[in-house]
Amino acid sequence: MGADRYNVPLYRPFEKLISITVRGKQFEVPENQILLRAFQYLCPETIPFGRYCWNEECQYCRVIIRKPGSDKISQALSCKLMAEEGLEVVEMAPELQWNLSQLLQPPSAEPEVQAE
């Protein structure tokens, strides 16, 4: 082991970004990634500090999804689910909601300028 273990890339190799929808908002993420890693791409300041085990034990990364071309809604763990073009994340576990909250909040309204 040694120093070379730190040279492992964070993301799997990718050539393009794909479009996913998270709670009604569309985002571009790298192809060939598990969904939790795609979330990390979108929020690198918060996802690494979440209480995720990354191996299916904690259940903190549970999502409710709709796969492309399907009307069926199902549950999955974002640490095991590959992100794919057109994937829709309908709902998510509280830990993910908190870690993605800055990304998912509605845009703030511009303050009104009152004429004098």
N, C-alpha and C positions, 0 to 999 in steps of 0.2 A: 504494500500500500504506500503510503508516503504522499509527497506533494502532487503526484500525477492524478490522484483521485479528485482533486479540486479542478481539474481541467475538463470535467464532464459538462457538456452543454446543458443549459436549463431547458431548452426546447428541442423537440425532435426536428430533424431537418425539414424545411418547408420551402416551397417556391412561390406560394401565393397566399393571399388572405382570402378567407371565406366569410360569408355573411351568416350570422346567427341573430336570433331575436331573444332578448331577455326582458321579460315582463313588459312587452310591448315596444321596447326600444331596440333598434337594429344596431349591430356592432360588427366590425371586421376583426377577425382573429386568424392566427396562422393555421393552415391546414395540418393534418397529421398529429393533432394534439388531443390529449384527454381534455374533457371540458373544464376540469379544475385548473389545469395548466393554462387553458385559454382565458379563464377568469383572471389568472395571475398576470397574463399579458395585458389585460385591460386595467387591472388595479395592482401594480407591482408594489405599492406602498402598504397594502393591507392584507392581501391574501397570504403572503408568507408568514404573517403573524397570527393567522387564524388557528383554531385548535384542531386542525385537520391531521388525521393519521396517514393519509394518502394510500391506505391499503385496505379499505372497506370495513374497518372495525368500528370507527367512531360514529358514523352516520351523520356527522355534522355537514356533509356536503350533499345531502339528499336533495334531489330536484324532481319536479313534475314537468314532464316534457311532452312535446308533440313532434314526432319525426316528420321529415319532409314528405309530402304527398299522402299523409295519413290524417284521419280525424281522431284517431285513438290517442287518448292521453294515458301516459304510464309514468311510474316512478323509476328513478335510477339514481345511482351514486355518481357524482361528477368526477370522482377519482377513478372510475372504471369505464365511463362512457366516452367514446370518441366524438369530438365535435365534428359536425358535418354541415355542409352547405344547406341552409334552410332550416336548421334545427331551431325549434322554439322552446325556450324555457318559460313555462307558464308560472311556476311558483318554486320557492326554494326554502331550505331550512333556515332558521333564524340566524345561525352563524354566518351563512353566505349573505343573507340580507344585510347584516351589519357590515360585513367586509366589502360589500358592493354598494353600500348606501350612497356614497358620493356619486357614483356612476349612474345610479338609478333614480335619483331625485329629480323632480321636474325642474326645468330651467326657471330660475327666479325671474319674476316680472321686473321689468325696468321701472324704476321709480318715476312717477308722473311729474312732469315739469309744469308748474302752474304759471300761467301768464299773469303778468302784473297789470 
